[in-house]
Amino acid sequence: MTDGAKALTKRTAVSALVVLLVLMVFRALLLWVLVALVGWWVWKAVSRRTARPQLPRLRSLVHVHPGFDSSLSIRSLLKLPFLY
C-alpha cells in the first residue's frame, strides 16, 4: 500500500467518524428540538387567544406642533444614503 493510499484511507476514516459523531449528536438533540417547536406553537396559539389590550397611540397623547413634518421618522432616516 502506498503512502498516498494510506493517507487517503486515514482521511476517509476520520471523515466517516466525524459524520457518525455529528449524526449521533443530531439524533440526541432532535427530540429537544421537536419539544421546543411544539412548545413554541402552543405558546403562539395561547397568546393569540389572550390578546392584550392595545395601548393608546403616542400621537393622541402628545401635542404635535402644526409645522412638524410627521413623515420624518427613524425608519425614513435609516434609508438615507449617508448612513451606508
C-alpha positions in Angstrom: 0.0 0.0 0.0 1.5 3.3 -1.0 1.8 6.3 1.3 -0.9 8.2 -0.7 -3.3 5.3 -0.3 -2.7 5.2 3.4 -3.3 8.9 3.8 -6.5 8.7 1.7 -7.7 5.8 3.8 -7.0 7.6 7.0 -8.7 10.8 5.9 -11.8 8.8 4.8 -11.9 7.0 8.1 -11.6 10.3 10.1 -14.3 11.9 7.9 -16.6 8.9 8.4 -16.1 9.0 12.2 -16.9 12.8 12.3 -20.0 12.3 10.2 -21.2 9.5 12.6 -20.5 11.6 15.6 -22.4 14.6 14.2 -25.3 12.3 13.3 -25.4 10.9 16.9 -25.4 14.4 18.3 -28.2 15.5 16.0 -30.2 12.4 16.9 -29.9 13.2 20.6 -30.9 16.8 20.1 -33.8 16.0 17.7 -36.3 15.2 20.5 -35.5 18.5 22.2 -35.9 20.5 19.0 -39.3 18.9 18.4 -40.3 19.6 22.0 -39.3 23.2 21.7 -41.1 23.6 18.4 -44.3 22.2 19.8 -44.0 24.4 22.9 -43.5 27.5 20.7 -46.6 26.6 18.6 -48.6 26.1 21.8 -47.3 29.4 23.2 -48.2 31.3 20.0 -51.7 29.7 20.0 -52.4 30.7 23.6 -51.0 34.2 23.1 -53.4 34.8 20.2 -56.4 33.7 22.3 -55.5 36.0 25.1 -54.9 39.2 23.1 -53.5 42.0 25.1 -55.4 45.4 25.1 -53.9 47.9 22.7 -52.1 50.8 24.3 -53.2 54.3 23.2 -51.1 55.7 20.3 -48.5 58.2 21.3 -49.8 60.9 18.8 -53.1 61.0 20.6 -51.3 61.7 23.9 -48.7 64.2 22.7 -49.5 67.6 21.2 -47.6 67.8 17.9 -46.7 71.2 16.5 -48.6 72.0 13.3 -45.4 72.7 11.4 -43.9 69.3 12.4 -43.1 67.0 9.5 -44.7 63.8 10.6 -43.2 61.9 7.7 -39.7 62.2 9.3 -39.2 59.1 11.3 -36.4 56.7 12.3 -37.4 54.4 9.5 -37.0 57.2 6.9 -33.7 58.2 8.5 -32.4 54.7 8.1 -33.0 54.9 4.3 -30.7 58.0 4.0 -27.6 57.3 1.9 -25.1 58.9 4.2 -25.7 56.1 6.8 -24.3 53.5 4.4 
